């Protein structure tokens, strides 16, 4: 028989979940004391409103113990927290109702409907902006990859500058920019056409966003390298060794922008 936990006398499991303490909850659920805790039905207790541990995990409180930039990533964390608690309790608690006749799933959906909407809007804006940039890079990269600096030999049709290392750098990076920009474009389009349901924020949408941003940054870097390598043939006789610092300065803006996006990757 489960223990009833009043508002003044909640057990440690309910308190840990209510205050969003995943480390403490994981420690309790994985420790050697787990068998004794389960014997005492501490994982199956409820509060004065008949909310079990899953009901509490499904609530979205204002005083959250963690806040992540971006509504979509915040929703992903909420899903992971709910799934963590769900994996440690008996299955029958999923169907148990509280005093308002609501199951844990009902509580989770009701409390997170605004966050799901905000997450969808955030992903839409991000994907729209990034897809425009990816399309522009793909257009430029396609034109660049079909252009041969210096022209070709009339007799053999081979590039005149093929023996120069800069030509190989130009050819390889123009192709890399084209491939990664097209990949990024399709990934962002797949996000735009998603249904933005709760379960999509768990794995599907974040793992489309991360490769999409990575592909976009790689394509931008490859496009800049390709441009510098192609332009090197123009400046090499005039600036000689001073051409390299010029290209480094040219690439600084995208470098700073990429570094500024690292927190998003870590989150």
Buried (B, 14 or more C-beta within 10 A) or exposed (E): EBEEBEEEEBBBBBBBBBBBBBEBBEEBBEEEEBEEBBEEBBBBBBBEEBBBBBBBBBBBEEEBEEEBEBBBBBBBBBBEBBEBBBEBBEEEBEEBBBEEEBBBBBBBBBBBEEBBEBBBEBBBEBBEEBBEBBBEBBEBBBEBBEEBBEEEEEEEEEBBBEEBEBBEBBBBBBBBBBBBBBBBBBBBBBBEEBEBEBEBBBEBBBEBBEEBBBBBBBBBBBBBBBBBBBBBBEBEEEEEEEBEEEBEEEBEEBEEEBEEEEEBEEE
